[in-house]
Each structure stands twice: as C-alpha cells, then as structure tokens.
C-alpha cells in the first residue's frame, strides 16, 4: 500500500549539536565564498583537512574549528 504522507528520509538524523555546527559552517562558507564556491568547498575532499569539510564540521567541535580556520585563512574570499 502506498503511504503518500510517510517520510521517505531514511538516513540518521543529526543531533542538535551536529545541526548547529553544520549550519554555522555552511553560513560562514556561503558568506566567504558565495553560493557556488561554498557548495564546492563543503562537498569536495580537502587534503589539508583530511576529508569533506561539511562532514568534518558535523563530526565534532575539532573538525568544525579546523574548517572554520581554513575558511578564515582563504585569501581573497568574498
């Protein structure tokens, strides 16, 4: 039977702390890099950080701090 109002989202939900870090880093990236730059930065593996910045930010406080520092150190960011 088809359940049209049933949520199809099956991935684990973020905790409130994870969601806060993700949102904070995303807002910073969008402010510094613009839409396209932020999307590319957040979703592409970064050798210096050792992973995708958005994943690192969600994983913990240390990862979010490293991503924030990388964003703030970028020369010529918008």
PyMOL Python script that loads the backbone (N, CA, C, O; Angstrom):
from pymol import cmd

cmd.read_pdbstr("""\
ATOM      1  N   UNK A   1       0.840  -1.178   0.000  1.00  0.00           N
ATOM      2  CA  UNK A   1       0.000   0.000   0.000  1.00  0.00           C
ATOM      3  C   UNK A   1       0.885   1.240   0.000  1.00  0.00           C
ATOM      4  O   UNK A   1       1.853   1.309   0.757  1.00  0.00           O
ATOM      5  N   UNK A   2       0.571   2.198  -0.821  1.00  0.00           N
ATOM      6  CA  UNK A   2       1.310   3.442  -0.911  1.00  0.00           C
ATOM      7  C   UNK A   2       0.894   4.381   0.216  1.00  0.00           C
ATOM      8  O   UNK A   2      -0.295   4.603   0.445  1.00  0.00           O
ATOM      9  N   UNK A   3       1.886   4.930   0.917  1.00  0.00           N
ATOM     10  CA  UNK A   3       1.626   5.875   2.007  1.00  0.00           C
ATOM     11  C   UNK A   3       2.176   7.234   1.579  1.00  0.00           C
ATOM     12  O   UNK A   3       3.346   7.530   1.818  1.00  0.00           O
ATOM     13  N   UNK A   4       1.340   8.066   0.946  1.00  0.00           N
ATOM     14  CA  UNK A   4       1.839   9.316   0.369  1.00  0.00           C
ATOM     15  C   UNK A   4       2.377  10.320   1.386  1.00  0.00           C
ATOM     16  O   UNK A   4       3.141  11.206   1.003  1.00  0.00           O
ATOM     17  N   UNK A   5       2.018  10.220   2.645  1.00  0.00           N
ATOM     18  CA  UNK A   5       2.463  11.195   3.631  1.00  0.00           C
ATOM     19  C   UNK A   5       3.577  10.659   4.526  1.00  0.00           C
ATOM     20  O   UNK A   5       4.015  11.336   5.457  1.00  0.00           O
ATOM     21  N   UNK A   6       4.027   9.455   4.242  1.00  0.00           N
ATOM     22  CA  UNK A   6       5.104   8.869   5.029  1.00  0.00           C
ATOM     23  C   UNK A   6       6.432   9.462   4.593  1.00  0.00           C
ATOM     24  O   UNK A   6       6.696   9.592   3.398  1.00  0.00           O
ATOM     25  N   UNK A   7       7.260   9.817   5.546  1.00  0.00           N
ATOM     26  CA  UNK A   7       8.580  10.370   5.243  1.00  0.00           C
ATOM     27  C   UNK A   7       9.430   9.303   4.564  1.00  0.00           C
ATOM     28  O   UNK A   7       9.466   8.153   5.003  1.00  0.00           O
ATOM     29  N   UNK A   8      10.100   9.686   3.511  1.00  0.00           N
ATOM     30  CA  UNK A   8      10.967   8.759   2.802  1.00  0.00           C
ATOM     31  C   UNK A   8      12.427   8.942   3.202  1.00  0.00           C
ATOM     32  O   UNK A   8      13.310   8.298   2.636  1.00  0.00           O
ATOM     33  N   UNK A   9      12.682   9.804   4.159  1.00  0.00           N
ATOM     34  CA  UNK A   9      14.040  10.061   4.630  1.00  0.00           C
ATOM     35  C   UNK A   9      14.441   8.938   5.571  1.00  0.00           C
ATOM     36  O   UNK A   9      13.839   8.767   6.631  1.00  0.00           O
ATOM     37  N   UNK A  10      15.460   8.167   5.186  1.00  0.00           N
ATOM     38  CA  UNK A  10      15.866   7.010   5.976  1.00  0.00           C
ATOM     39  C   UNK A  10      17.215   7.166   6.649  1.00  0.00           C
ATOM     40  O   UNK A  10      17.601   6.317   7.452  1.00  0.00           O
ATOM     41  N   UNK A  11      17.950   8.244   6.338  1.00  0.00           N
ATOM     42  CA  UNK A  11      19.270   8.448   6.929  1.00  0.00           C
ATOM     43  C   UNK A  11      19.129   8.871   8.390  1.00  0.00           C
ATOM     44  O   UNK A  11      18.092   9.401   8.789  1.00  0.00           O
ATOM     45  N   UNK A  12      20.168   8.637   9.181  1.00  0.00           N
ATOM     46  CA  UNK A  12      20.108   9.066  10.579  1.00  0.00           C
ATOM     47  C   UNK A  12      19.977  10.585  10.684  1.00  0.00           C
ATOM     48  O   UNK A  12      20.586  11.312   9.900  1.00  0.00           O
ATOM     49  N   UNK A  13      19.213  11.053  11.617  1.00  0.00           N
ATOM     50  CA  UNK A  13      19.020  12.486  11.850  1.00  0.00           C
ATOM     51  C   UNK A  13      20.229  13.043  12.595  1.00  0.00           C
ATOM     52  O   UNK A  13      20.858  12.342  13.387  1.00  0.00           O
ATOM     53  N   UNK A  14      20.548  14.315  12.333  1.00  0.00           N
ATOM     54  CA  UNK A  14      21.626  14.973  13.051  1.00  0.00           C
ATOM     55  C   UNK A  14      21.146  15.362  14.442  1.00  0.00           C
ATOM     56  O   UNK A  14      19.982  15.712  14.635  1.00  0.00           O
ATOM     57  N   UNK A  15      22.061  15.298  15.413  1.00  0.00           N
ATOM     58  CA  UNK A  15      21.733  15.811  16.744  1.00  0.00           C
ATOM     59  C   UNK A  15      21.661  17.331  16.654  1.00  0.00           C
ATOM     60  O   UNK A  15      22.067  17.912  15.647  1.00  0.00           O
ATOM     61  N   UNK A  16      21.158  17.969  17.680  1.00  0.00           N
ATOM     62  CA  UNK A  16      21.067  19.434  17.657  1.00  0.00           C
ATOM     63  C   UNK A  16      22.453  20.070  17.574  1.00  0.00           C
ATOM     64  O   UNK A  16      22.619  21.105  16.929  1.00  0.00           O
ATOM     65  N   UNK A  17      23.449  19.461  18.220  1.00  0.00           N
ATOM     66  CA  UNK A  17      24.813  19.984  18.168  1.00  0.00           C
ATOM     67  C   UNK A  17      25.402  19.827  16.764  1.00  0.00           C
ATOM     68  O   UNK A  17      26.051  20.740  16.254  1.00  0.00           O
ATOM     69  N   UNK A  18      25.176  18.677  16.149  1.00  0.00           N
ATOM     70  CA  UNK A  18      25.669  18.453  14.786  1.00  0.00           C
ATOM     71  C   UNK A  18      25.013  19.421  13.804  1.00  0.00           C
ATOM     72  O   UNK A  18      25.682  19.983  12.937  1.00  0.00           O
ATOM     73  N   UNK A  19      23.718  19.609  13.942  1.00  0.00           N
ATOM     74  CA  UNK A  19      22.994  20.520  13.058  1.00  0.00           C
ATOM     75  C   UNK A  19      23.477  21.962  13.246  1.00  0.00           C
ATOM     76  O   UNK A  19      23.589  22.708  12.273  1.00  0.00           O
ATOM     77  N   UNK A  20      23.759  22.350  14.470  1.00  0.00           N
ATOM     78  CA  UNK A  20      24.260  23.706  14.738  1.00  0.00           C
ATOM     79  C   UNK A  20      25.614  23.912  14.071  1.00  0.00           C
ATOM     80  O   UNK A  20      25.844  24.945  13.441  1.00  0.00           O
ATOM     81  N   UNK A  21      26.518  22.931  14.206  1.00  0.00           N
ATOM     82  CA  UNK A  21      27.845  23.052  13.579  1.00  0.00           C
ATOM     83  C   UNK A  21      27.721  23.093  12.066  1.00  0.00           C
ATOM     84  O   UNK A  21      28.376  23.903  11.410  1.00  0.00           O
ATOM     85  N   UNK A  22      26.887  22.225  11.507  1.00  0.00           N
ATOM     86  CA  UNK A  22      26.685  22.202  10.063  1.00  0.00           C
ATOM     87  C   UNK A  22      26.152  23.548   9.571  1.00  0.00           C
ATOM     88  O   UNK A  22      26.638  24.081   8.573  1.00  0.00           O
ATOM     89  N   UNK A  23      25.182  24.084  10.250  1.00  0.00           N
ATOM     90  CA  UNK A  23      24.598  25.363   9.857  1.00  0.00           C
ATOM     91  C   UNK A  23      25.579  26.511   9.976  1.00  0.00           C
ATOM     92  O   UNK A  23      25.660  27.360   9.089  1.00  0.00           O
ATOM     93  N   UNK A  24      26.326  26.540  11.073  1.00  0.00           N
ATOM     94  CA  UNK A  24      27.289  27.621  11.295  1.00  0.00           C
ATOM     95  C   UNK A  24      28.376  27.616  10.225  1.00  0.00           C
ATOM     96  O   UNK A  24      28.715  28.663   9.674  1.00  0.00           O
ATOM     97  N   UNK A  25      28.923  26.438   9.934  1.00  0.00           N
ATOM     98  CA  UNK A  25      29.979  26.334   8.924  1.00  0.00           C
ATOM     99  C   UNK A  25      29.421  26.631   7.535  1.00  0.00           C
ATOM    100  O   UNK A  25      30.091  27.272   6.724  1.00  0.00           O
ATOM    101  N   UNK A  26      28.218  26.178   7.257  1.00  0.00           N
ATOM    102  CA  UNK A  26      27.604  26.462   5.954  1.00  0.00           C
ATOM    103  C   UNK A  26      27.389  27.958   5.769  1.00  0.00           C
ATOM    104  O   UNK A  26      27.687  28.497   4.703  1.00  0.00           O
ATOM    105  N   UNK A  27      26.878  28.633   6.790  1.00  0.00           N
ATOM    106  CA  UNK A  27      26.659  30.086   6.692  1.00  0.00           C
ATOM    107  C   UNK A  27      27.976  30.828   6.483  1.00  0.00           C
ATOM    108  O   UNK A  27      28.046  31.758   5.680  1.00  0.00           O
ATOM    109  N   UNK A  28      29.012  30.420   7.200  1.00  0.00           N
ATOM    110  CA  UNK A  28      30.319  31.047   7.049  1.00  0.00           C
ATOM    111  C   UNK A  28      30.864  30.830   5.642  1.00  0.00           C
ATOM    112  O   UNK A  28      31.374  31.761   5.019  1.00  0.00           O
ATOM    113  N   UNK A  29      30.756  29.606   5.146  1.00  0.00           N
ATOM    114  CA  UNK A  29      31.250  29.304   3.802  1.00  0.00           C
ATOM    115  C   UNK A  29      30.499  30.106   2.743  1.00  0.00           C
ATOM    116  O   UNK A  29      31.114  30.629   1.814  1.00  0.00           O
ATOM    117  N   UNK A  30      29.188  30.206   2.871  1.00  0.00           N
ATOM    118  CA  UNK A  30      28.402  30.976   1.907  1.00  0.00           C
ATOM    119  C   UNK A  30      28.779  32.452   1.968  1.00  0.00           C
ATOM    120  O   UNK A  30      28.869  33.106   0.929  1.00  0.00           O
ATOM    121  N   UNK A  31      28.999  32.985   3.163  1.00  0.00           N
ATOM    122  CA  UNK A  31      29.369  34.393   3.311  1.00  0.00           C
ATOM    123  C   UNK A  31      30.757  34.675   2.729  1.00  0.00           C
ATOM    124  O   UNK A  31      30.978  35.723   2.122  1.00  0.00           O
ATOM    125  N   UNK A  32      31.676  33.751   2.914  1.00  0.00           N
ATOM    126  CA  UNK A  32      33.059  33.967   2.464  1.00  0.00           C
ATOM    127  C   UNK A  32      33.264  33.624   0.998  1.00  0.00           C
ATOM    128  O   UNK A  32      34.047  34.283   0.312  1.00  0.00           O
ATOM    129  N   UNK A  33      32.570  32.599   0.507  1.00  0.00           N
ATOM    130  CA  UNK A  33      32.871  32.065  -0.825  1.00  0.00           C
ATOM    131  C   UNK A  33      31.755  32.244  -1.845  1.00  0.00           C
ATOM    132  O   UNK A  33      31.960  31.969  -3.027  1.00  0.00           O
ATOM    133  N   UNK A  34      30.593  32.693  -1.422  1.00  0.00           N
ATOM    134  CA  UNK A  34      29.454  32.747  -2.326  1.00  0.00           C
ATOM    135  C   UNK A  34      28.852  31.360  -2.487  1.00  0.00           C
ATOM    136  O   UNK A  34      29.411  30.369  -2.017  1.00  0.00           O
ATOM    137  N   UNK A  35      27.725  31.303  -3.145  1.00  0.00           N
ATOM    138  CA  UNK A  35      26.961  30.049  -3.254  1.00  0.00           C
ATOM    139  C   UNK A  35      27.756  28.919  -3.905  1.00  0.00           C
ATOM    140  O   UNK A  35      27.942  27.856  -3.312  1.00  0.00           O
ATOM    141  N   UNK A  36      28.215  29.156  -5.110  1.00  0.00           N
ATOM    142  CA  UNK A  36      28.909  28.090  -5.853  1.00  0.00           C
ATOM    143  C   UNK A  36      30.212  27.678  -5.174  1.00  0.00           C
ATOM    144  O   UNK A  36      30.516  26.489  -5.067  1.00  0.00           O
ATOM    145  N   UNK A  37      30.979  28.667  -4.716  1.00  0.00           N
ATOM    146  CA  UNK A  37      32.238  28.363  -4.040  1.00  0.00           C
ATOM    147  C   UNK A  37      32.030  27.582  -2.762  1.00  0.00           C
ATOM    148  O   UNK A  37      32.777  26.651  -2.462  1.00  0.00           O
ATOM    149  N   UNK A  38      31.001  27.968  -2.002  1.00  0.00           N
ATOM    150  CA  UNK A  38      30.715  27.278  -0.745  1.00  0.00           C
ATOM    151  C   UNK A  38      30.302  25.839  -0.978  1.00  0.00           C
ATOM    152  O   UNK A  38      30.773  24.933  -0.290  1.00  0.00           O
ATOM    153  N   UNK A  39      29.426  25.625  -1.945  1.00  0.00           N
ATOM    154  CA  UNK A  39      28.978  24.260  -2.244  1.00  0.00           C
ATOM    155  C   UNK A  39      30.162  23.390  -2.658  1.00  0.00           C
ATOM    156  O   UNK A  39      30.298  22.253  -2.205  1.00  0.00           O
ATOM    157  N   UNK A  40      31.014  23.935  -3.522  1.00  0.00           N
ATOM    158  CA  UNK A  40      32.183  23.177  -3.972  1.00  0.00           C
ATOM    159  C   UNK A  40      33.121  22.890  -2.799  1.00  0.00           C
ATOM    160  O   UNK A  40      33.584  21.760  -2.641  1.00  0.00           O
ATOM    161  N   UNK A  41      33.402  23.894  -1.984  1.00  0.00           N
ATOM    162  CA  UNK A  41      34.316  23.712  -0.854  1.00  0.00           C
ATOM    163  C   UNK A  41      33.783  22.698   0.143  1.00  0.00           C
ATOM    164  O   UNK A  41      34.504  21.787   0.550  1.00  0.00           O
ATOM    165  N   UNK A  42      32.536  22.847   0.537  1.00  0.00           N
ATOM    166  CA  UNK A  42      31.969  21.995   1.579  1.00  0.00           C
ATOM    167  C   UNK A  42      31.840  20.537   1.167  1.00  0.00           C
ATOM    168  O   UNK A  42      31.897  19.650   2.019  1.00  0.00           O
ATOM    169  N   UNK A  43      31.668  20.273  -0.121  1.00  0.00           N
ATOM    170  CA  UNK A  43      31.380  18.916  -0.581  1.00  0.00           C
ATOM    171  C   UNK A  43      32.524  18.212  -1.293  1.00  0.00           C
ATOM    172  O   UNK A  43      32.351  17.102  -1.795  1.00  0.00           O
ATOM    173  N   UNK A  44      33.699  18.850  -1.342  1.00  0.00           N
ATOM    174  CA  UNK A  44      34.855  18.263  -2.017  1.00  0.00           C
ATOM    175  C   UNK A  44      35.909  17.898  -0.977  1.00  0.00           C
ATOM    176  O   UNK A  44      36.166  18.666  -0.050  1.00  0.00           O
ATOM    177  N   UNK A  45      36.515  16.732  -1.133  1.00  0.00           N
ATOM    178  CA  UNK A  45      37.578  16.307  -0.215  1.00  0.00           C
ATOM    179  C   UNK A  45      38.684  17.347  -0.202  1.00  0.00           C
ATOM    180  O   UNK A  45      39.146  17.779  -1.257  1.00  0.00           O
ATOM    181  N   UNK A  46      39.107  17.749   0.980  1.00  0.00           N
ATOM    182  CA  UNK A  46      40.189  18.716   1.142  1.00  0.00           C
ATOM    183  C   UNK A  46      41.377  17.987   1.771  1.00  0.00           C
ATOM    184  O   UNK A  46      41.287  17.480   2.889  1.00  0.00           O
ATOM    185  N   UNK A  47      42.490  17.942   1.039  1.00  0.00           N
ATOM    186  CA  UNK A  47      43.683  17.229   1.522  1.00  0.00           C
ATOM    187  C   UNK A  47      44.177  17.797   2.846  1.00  0.00           C
ATOM    188  O   UNK A  47      44.526  17.045   3.756  1.00  0.00           O
ATOM    189  N   UNK A  48      44.207  19.130   2.956  1.00  0.00           N
ATOM    190  CA  UNK A  48      44.707  19.761   4.174  1.00  0.00           C
ATOM    191  C   UNK A  48      43.876  19.430   5.402  1.00  0.00           C
ATOM    192  O   UNK A  48      44.407  19.296   6.505  1.00  0.00           O
ATOM    193  N   UNK A  49      42.583  19.301   5.208  1.00  0.00           N
ATOM    194  CA  UNK A  49      41.682  18.973   6.321  1.00  0.00           C
ATOM    195  C   UNK A  49      41.538  17.469   6.519  1.00  0.00           C
ATOM    196  O   UNK A  49      41.194  17.011   7.609  1.00  0.00           O
ATOM    197  N   UNK A  50      41.798  16.715   5.478  1.00  0.00           N
ATOM    198  CA  UNK A  50      41.692  15.261   5.572  1.00  0.00           C
ATOM    199  C   UNK A  50      40.293  14.723   5.375  1.00  0.00           C
ATOM    200  O   UNK A  50      39.979  13.638   5.865  1.00  0.00           O
ATOM    201  N   UNK A  51      39.438  15.457   4.665  1.00  0.00           N
ATOM    202  CA  UNK A  51      38.085  14.975   4.410  1.00  0.00           C
ATOM    203  C   UNK A  51      37.232  16.070   3.806  1.00  0.00           C
ATOM    204  O   UNK A  51      37.707  17.164   3.499  1.00  0.00           O
ATOM    205  N   UNK A  52      35.946  15.743   3.642  1.00  0.00           N
ATOM    206  CA  UNK A  52      34.993  16.750   3.146  1.00  0.00           C
ATOM    207  C   UNK A  52      34.695  17.706   4.300  1.00  0.00           C
ATOM    208  O   UNK A  52      34.309  17.258   5.379  1.00  0.00           O
ATOM    209  N   UNK A  53      34.866  18.999   4.099  1.00  0.00           N
ATOM    210  CA  UNK A  53      34.651  19.948   5.189  1.00  0.00           C
ATOM    211  C   UNK A  53      33.289  19.834   5.869  1.00  0.00           C
ATOM    212  O   UNK A  53      33.211  19.953   7.092  1.00  0.00           O
ATOM    213  N   UNK A  54      32.226  19.610   5.122  1.00  0.00           N
ATOM    214  CA  UNK A  54      30.909  19.517   5.745  1.00  0.00           C
ATOM    215  C   UNK A  54      30.832  18.312   6.677  1.00  0.00           C
ATOM    216  O   UNK A  54      30.215  18.393   7.739  1.00  0.00           O
ATOM    217  N   UNK A  55      31.450  17.199   6.293  1.00  0.00           N
ATOM    218  CA  UNK A  55      31.461  16.011   7.148  1.00  0.00           C
ATOM    219  C   UNK A  55      32.280  16.256   8.410  1.00  0.00           C
ATOM    220  O   UNK A  55      31.880  15.866   9.507  1.00  0.00           O
ATOM    221  N   UNK A  56      33.431  16.906   8.243  1.00  0.00           N
ATOM    222  CA  UNK A  56      34.293  17.188   9.393  1.00  0.00           C
ATOM    223  C   UNK A  56      33.600  18.105  10.385  1.00  0.00           C
ATOM    224  O   UNK A  56      33.713  17.917  11.596  1.00  0.00           O
ATOM    225  N   UNK A  57      32.878  19.102   9.870  1.00  0.00           N
ATOM    226  CA  UNK A  57      32.169  20.030  10.744  1.00  0.00           C
ATOM    227  C   UNK A  57      31.095  19.315  11.555  1.00  0.00           C
ATOM    228  O   UNK A  57      30.908  19.611  12.735  1.00  0.00           O
ATOM    229  N   UNK A  58      30.400  18.390  10.940  1.00  0.00           N
ATOM    230  CA  UNK A  58      29.334  17.658  11.631  1.00  0.00           C
ATOM    231  C   UNK A  58      29.906  16.693  12.662  1.00  0.00           C
ATOM    232  O   UNK A  58      29.305  16.487  13.716  1.00  0.00           O
ATOM    233  N   UNK A  59      31.058  16.100  12.371  1.00  0.00           N
ATOM    234  CA  UNK A  59      31.617  15.060  13.231  1.00  0.00           C
ATOM    235  C   UNK A  59      32.015  15.530  14.620  1.00  0.00           C
ATOM    236  O   UNK A  59      31.920  14.764  15.578  1.00  0.00           O
ATOM    237  N   UNK A  60      32.460  16.772  14.748  1.00  0.00           N
ATOM    238  CA  UNK A  60      32.867  17.212  16.070  1.00  0.00           C
ATOM    239  C   UNK A  60      33.338  18.646  16.113  1.00  0.00           C
ATOM    240  O   UNK A  60      33.518  19.297  15.084  1.00  0.00           O
ATOM    241  N   UNK A  61      33.534  19.123  17.327  1.00  0.00           N
ATOM    242  CA  UNK A  61      33.942  20.502  17.559  1.00  0.00           C
ATOM    243  C   UNK A  61      35.303  20.769  16.924  1.00  0.00           C
ATOM    244  O   UNK A  61      35.517  21.830  16.336  1.00  0.00           O
ATOM    245  N   UNK A  62      36.226  19.810  17.040  1.00  0.00           N
ATOM    246  CA  UNK A  62      37.564  19.998  16.481  1.00  0.00           C
ATOM    247  C   UNK A  62      37.514  20.127  14.962  1.00  0.00           C
ATOM    248  O   UNK A  62      38.205  20.964  14.382  1.00  0.00           O
ATOM    249  N   UNK A  63      36.700  19.301  14.323  1.00  0.00           N
ATOM    250  CA  UNK A  63      36.557  19.363  12.872  1.00  0.00           C
ATOM    251  C   UNK A  63      35.949  20.676  12.428  1.00  0.00           C
ATOM    252  O   UNK A  63      36.395  21.270  11.446  1.00  0.00           O
ATOM    253  N   UNK A  64      34.927  21.138  13.147  1.00  0.00           N
ATOM    254  CA  UNK A  64      34.293  22.416  12.818  1.00  0.00           C
ATOM    255  C   UNK A  64      35.289  23.556  12.974  1.00  0.00           C
ATOM    256  O   UNK A  64      35.313  24.475  12.155  1.00  0.00           O
ATOM    257  N   UNK A  65      36.110  23.506  14.018  1.00  0.00           N
ATOM    258  CA  UNK A  65      37.116  24.549  14.236  1.00  0.00           C
ATOM    259  C   UNK A  65      38.145  24.546  13.118  1.00  0.00           C
ATOM    260  O   UNK A  65      38.573  25.609  12.669  1.00  0.00           O
ATOM    261  N   UNK A  66      38.549  23.364  12.663  1.00  0.00           N
ATOM    262  CA  UNK A  66      39.529  23.268  11.574  1.00  0.00           C
ATOM    263  C   UNK A  66      38.951  23.818  10.275  1.00  0.00           C
ATOM    264  O   UNK A  66      39.647  24.515   9.536  1.00  0.00           O
ATOM    265  N   UNK A  67      37.695  23.515   9.990  1.00  0.00           N
ATOM    266  CA  UNK A  67      37.046  24.021   8.771  1.00  0.00           C
ATOM    267  C   UNK A  67      36.898  25.534   8.864  1.00  0.00           C
ATOM    268  O   UNK A  67      37.139  26.241   7.886  1.00  0.00           O
ATOM    269  N   UNK A  68      36.508  26.032  10.021  1.00  0.00           N
ATOM    270  CA  UNK A  68      36.368  27.476  10.206  1.00  0.00           C
ATOM    271  C   UNK A  68      37.711  28.171  10.007  1.00  0.00           C
ATOM    272  O   UNK A  68      37.773  29.215   9.357  1.00  0.00           O
ATOM    273  N   UNK A  69      38.777  27.612  10.552  1.00  0.00           N
ATOM    274  CA  UNK A  69      40.098  28.201  10.392  1.00  0.00           C
ATOM    275  C   UNK A  69      40.516  28.195   8.912  1.00  0.00           C
ATOM    276  O   UNK A  69      41.102  29.161   8.426  1.00  0.00           O
ATOM    277  N   UNK A  70      40.212  27.112   8.212  1.00  0.00           N
ATOM    278  CA  UNK A  70      40.553  27.033   6.790  1.00  0.00           C
ATOM    279  C   UNK A  70      39.790  28.095   5.995  1.00  0.00           C
ATOM    280  O   UNK A  70      40.359  28.725   5.103  1.00  0.00           O
ATOM    281  N   UNK A  71      38.531  28.295   6.304  1.00  0.00           N
ATOM    282  CA  UNK A  71      37.747  29.316   5.623  1.00  0.00           C
ATOM    283  C   UNK A  71      38.286  30.708   5.901  1.00  0.00           C
ATOM    284  O   UNK A  71      38.385  31.531   4.991  1.00  0.00           O
ATOM    285  N   UNK A  72      38.637  30.975   7.155  1.00  0.00           N
ATOM    286  CA  UNK A  72      39.141  32.290   7.532  1.00  0.00           C
ATOM    287  C   UNK A  72      40.528  32.565   6.965  1.00  0.00           C
ATOM    288  O   UNK A  72      40.915  33.724   6.811  1.00  0.00           O
ATOM    289  N   UNK A  73      41.279  31.511   6.654  1.00  0.00           N
ATOM    290  CA  UNK A  73      42.632  31.675   6.117  1.00  0.00           C
ATOM    291  C   UNK A  73      42.662  31.820   4.601  1.00  0.00           C
ATOM    292  O   UNK A  73      43.714  32.107   4.029  1.00  0.00           O
ATOM    293  N   UNK A  74      41.524  31.626   3.945  1.00  0.00           N
ATOM    294  CA  UNK A  74      41.489  31.705   2.481  1.00  0.00           C
ATOM    295  C   UNK A  74      41.693  33.140   2.024  1.00  0.00           C
ATOM    296  O   UNK A  74      40.958  34.041   2.429  1.00  0.00           O
ATOM    297  N   UNK A  75      42.696  33.347   1.177  1.00  0.00           N
ATOM    298  CA  UNK A  75      42.920  34.701   0.653  1.00  0.00           C
ATOM    299  C   UNK A  75      41.870  35.073  -0.373  1.00  0.00           C
ATOM    300  O   UNK A  75      41.440  34.238  -1.169  1.00  0.00           O
ATOM    301  N   UNK A  76      41.465  36.316  -0.350  1.00  0.00           N
ATOM    302  CA  UNK A  76      40.542  36.816  -1.366  1.00  0.00           C
ATOM    303  C   UNK A  76      39.152  36.250  -1.335  1.00  0.00           C
ATOM    304  O   UNK A  76      38.421  36.359  -2.319  1.00  0.00           O
ATOM    305  N   UNK A  77      38.761  35.640  -0.215  1.00  0.00           N
ATOM    306  CA  UNK A  77      37.396  35.117  -0.137  1.00  0.00           C
ATOM    307  C   UNK A  77      36.422  36.293  -0.122  1.00  0.00           C
ATOM    308  O   UNK A  77      36.707  37.351   0.440  1.00  0.00           O
ATOM    309  N   UNK A  78      35.279  36.086  -0.746  1.00  0.00           N
ATOM    310  CA  UNK A  78      34.270  37.167  -0.873  1.00  0.00           C
ATOM    311  C   UNK A  78      33.823  37.698   0.464  1.00  0.00           C
ATOM    312  O   UNK A  78      32.987  38.600   0.522  1.00  0.00           O
TER     313      UNK A  78
END
""", "prot")
cmd.dss("prot")
cmd.show_as("cartoon", "prot")
cmd.util.cbc("prot")
cmd.orient("prot")
